[in-house]
Amino acid sequence: MAVTIKDVAKLANVAPSTVSRVVANNPRISEETKRKVREAMDYLGYHPNFTARSLANRSSRAIGLVMPSSAEKAFQNPFFPEVLRGISTKAHEKEYTLLMSTGTTEEEIYRAVVGMVQGRRVDGIVLLYSRVDDRIMNYLYEQEFPFTVIGKPYKNDNLINHVDNDNYRAAKELTEHHIEKGHERIGFVGGSLNLVVTTDRLLGYEKALQNAKIPYREDYVINADFAVEDGQKAVSELMSLKEPPTALVVTDDLMALGVLRMLDDMGMTVPEDVSVSSFNNAMIAELSTPALTSVDINIYELGYQAVDALLQSLVKPDAPAKKVKIKHEIIIRQSSCGVRNK
């Protein structure tokens, strides 16, 4: 026979309504009472019926997650498992489940999001990216549906919850790291210009060059996808120039891994021939050969704070949009050093 809320109340010597408030984590219930009720729940093996509670509260107790592309492709990049670790930790703390968008094309993902919203399958949505004029972000904003963006929105950033790093400053500081080492021919390997994070980092790179009175060269800038093969293609193109760069700012560790592989295939040594730096400070940055100088953007914290901002907006829907800046730190490793041949 199933254990009921009355059974828990009887064992804990409290009213059934008190058990309900403990399940809902009501702040008015003392920690001692919460402990007593939870011990009774554990002893009896009682599990709250969150589906029934959600129906009564008109809440799904679920958060929708929207990837920038198909999950299969996105999970090739170590950024996403780590940001999802932060997301799931906060969701678990608040007893929310996660529902990930499915689809292999942008149209399929858009339809999945519309289904989440119209079917009220989720209480809010976290976008794990920020694109220029993104159809999904525009839809959520027009529908006034609760959502938070990991990244800086292309527009209406004062009206949209978002959690981001100061990517402009981080890229500027990373470029300055190479300049301080004596490099003047510094290349930039970025992601798609359709992503706001790419444009911010490119602007930071340009500003560092400008401050150092180093001319900006269009042939030193290549933008592609955050993938190993795109890093390989980019460095092959850059190293074929008459005056190839002596240092590279790469905006993603996975892409930087492709850069290192291609340089090795070309018989070039890092950092003696070319200094390389990157972003994200994923585990592959430390394990690569040589270990990558990389900007630690606190990926876990980006995910954790994104859910926190979303849940706060569910409690106070009329509150101003939250704009959370996550600190970054440049981790200097063996892939960057002073210039050898100018």
C-alpha positions, 0 to 999 in steps of 0.5 A, a space after each residue: 500500500 502506498 505511503 501517504 502524506 498523512 502517514 508522514 505527518 503521523 510519524 513526524 507528529 505534525 499536521 499534513 499541511 506542514 508536510 506539504 509545506 516542507 515538500 514545497 520548502 516553505 521558508 516559514 517552516 523551521 529547519 528543525 521541523 523540516 529535518 524531522 519531516 524529511 527523516 520521516 519521509 526517508 524512513 517511510 520511503 515517501 516520494 512527493 507526487 510532483 506531477 499532481 502538485 504541478 497541476 494544482 499550481 499550474 506549474 510544470 516544475 521543468 526547465 527547457 534547455 535550447 542548444 545552439 544546434 543538434 545535441 549530438 553536434 553540440 556535445 562534441 564541444 566540452 563546453 556543453 557538458 560542463 555548462 549542463 553540469 552547472 544547470 542541472 546542479 541548480 535545477 536539482 537543488 530547486 527540484 526542477 527537471 530539465 527538458 532539452 530541445 530536440 531537432 537536427 535543424 534550426 527549424 526543428 529546434 524552433 518548433 520544439 521550443 514553440 511546443 514547450 511554450 504553447 504546451 506549457 511543458 516548462 516554466 521557463 527556458 535557458 538558451 545556451 547561446 546568443 545569436 544575432 537576430 535569433 528567431 527563438 530568442 525573438 519568439 520568447 521575448 515576444 511571447 513574454 515567456 520567462 527565459 535566460 540567455 547564457 551570453 549577451 543578447 544581441 538586442 534588448 539586453 537591458 530587458 532580457 535575463 542573461 549570464 555572461 563573461 566580459 568577453 570583450 575584456 577577456 579577448 583584449 587581455 589575452 591579446 595583450 598577453 601575446 603583445 607583452 611577449 613581443 608578438 606583433 603578428 597576431 592572428 585571430 581564429 573565431 567562431 561564427 560571426 552570427 554568435 555575439 560572443 565571437 563579435 565581442 571577442 573580435 572587438 577586444 582583440 582589435 582594441 588590444 592591437 589598436 592600443 599597442 599601435 599594431 595595424 589590424 590585418 584582415 588576412 589575420 582574422 578567420 571565423 568558422 565553427 567551434 570544431 577541430 576541423 575548422 581550427 585545422 583549416 584556419 591555421 593552414 590558411 594563416 600559415 600559408 601567408 607570406 608573413 604568417 602570424 607568430 601568435 594566435 588567439 583562438 576563441 575555443 579550446 576544441 578549435 585550438 586543439 585542431 590548430 595544435 594538430 595542424 601545426 604539428 602536421 606542418 612541422 611547426 613547434 608550439 610555442 617556439 614557432 607559433 604561440 597559441 592561446 584559447 578560451 574556455 579552459 576545458 579539460 582538453 586545454 590542460 591535457 593537450 600537448 603542449 598544455 594550452 594557455 586558456 581563459 577560464 570562463 567558469 563554465 559551470 558557474 555560467 550554467 548555475 547562475 543562468 538557472 538561478 536567474 531564471 527561477 528568480 524571475 519566475 518568483 518575481 516576474 515584474 522584477 528588472 531583468 538580471 544581468 550577471 557577469 561571471 569572472 574570467 581568468 587567464 591560465 598561462 600554460 606552455 603554449 604561449 611564449 615570447 616571439 622567436 622570429 619576427 
